[in-house]
Amino acid sequence: MAVVKIDKNKCKGCGLCLGVCPQNNLESADEENAKGFIYVKVKAPSKCTGCGLCYLICPDTAIEIYEEEKR
């Protein structure tokens, strides 16, 4: 299972990732980060397929994707 980690304080809310997610699994948060930007968050972590498109398009390197190890 893929795990998406978004550093809300690096995110400037440009929205580029919102348009590339094939699962439509990202959304704007209801609050601002420390810099005053509305950051992006994951809607449902279990829906992430780990395609990496959000990671690749993020100009601020605010998104990381990990493959969770099965136990």
C-alpha positions in Angstrom: 0.0 0.0 0.0 1.3 3.4 -0.9 1.5 6.1 1.7 1.5 9.8 0.7 3.0 12.3 3.0 2.4 16.0 2.3 4.5 18.5 4.3 1.8 21.1 4.8 4.4 23.8 5.7 6.2 23.3 2.4 3.0 23.3 0.3 2.0 26.7 -1.1 -1.3 25.5 -2.4 -0.6 25.9 -6.1 -3.0 23.0 -6.9 -0.9 21.4 -9.6 -1.2 18.0 -7.8 -5.0 18.3 -7.6 -5.3 18.1 -11.4 -3.0 15.1 -11.9 -4.3 12.6 -9.3 -6.1 9.9 -11.3 -8.0 8.9 -8.2 -9.1 12.5 -7.4 -7.8 11.8 -3.9 -6.3 15.2 -3.1 -8.1 18.3 -1.8 -7.4 21.7 -0.4 -7.4 21.8 3.4 -9.8 24.0 5.4 -7.0 25.8 7.1 -3.8 27.6 6.4 -0.2 26.4 7.1 2.4 28.4 9.0 3.1 30.5 5.9 -0.5 31.5 5.3 -1.2 29.1 2.4 -4.1 26.8 2.0 -2.2 23.5 1.7 -3.2 20.2 0.0 -4.2 17.1 1.9 -5.1 13.5 1.1 -8.8 12.7 1.1 -8.6 8.9 1.7 -5.1 7.4 2.2 -6.3 3.9 1.3 -7.3 5.1 -2.2 -3.8 6.1 -3.2 -2.3 3.8 -5.9 1.2 5.2 -5.5 1.4 6.4 -9.1 3.7 9.3 -8.1 2.2 11.9 -10.4 1.6 14.3 -7.5 5.2 13.8 -6.3 6.5 14.5 -9.8 4.6 17.7 -10.4 5.0 19.3 -7.0 7.4 22.3 -7.5 8.0 22.6 -3.8 9.0 19.0 -3.0 6.2 18.9 -0.4 5.0 15.5 -1.4 6.6 12.1 -0.6 5.4 8.7 -1.4 6.4 5.5 0.4 5.5 1.9 -0.1 4.2 0.6 3.3 5.7 -2.8 4.2 3.3 -5.6 4.7 3.6 -7.4 8.0 
